[in-house]
């Protein structure tokens, strides 16, 4: 590889890192900054509280209960990661 090609390649690598948001910090520095105790405590707090089902916006037109049930089943399918529950069909 010639000197010019090496310089172009190095500049390409620097540009790709800049474009992808790499700031040059080592990954180990970021890992040391994590406070796992607080993260675990917050996760336990959120698991203990039940969240109510959010209000669903079915659009500007009136929608029948049958259509709402179908839309809810489709939403549940995507939320559950593609696992279809036969009880909702």
DAJOQUI-V634325 format. One line per field, one symbol per residue. psi: psi as a letter, one per 40 degrees, with the letter a starting at -180 (. if undefined). burial: b if it has 16 or more other ideal C-beta (glycine too) atoms within 10 Angstrom, else e. A space follows every 50 residues. Layout:
psi=???
burial=???
This chain:
psi=hidddddddddddddddddeeheeiiddddddehgdddddddddddddhh hihihhheidiihidddddddddddddddefehhhdde.
burial=eeeeeeeeeeeeeeeeeeeeeeeeeeeeeeeeeeeeeeeeeeeeeeeeee eeeeeeeeeeeeeeeeeeeeeeeeeeeeeeeeeeeeeee
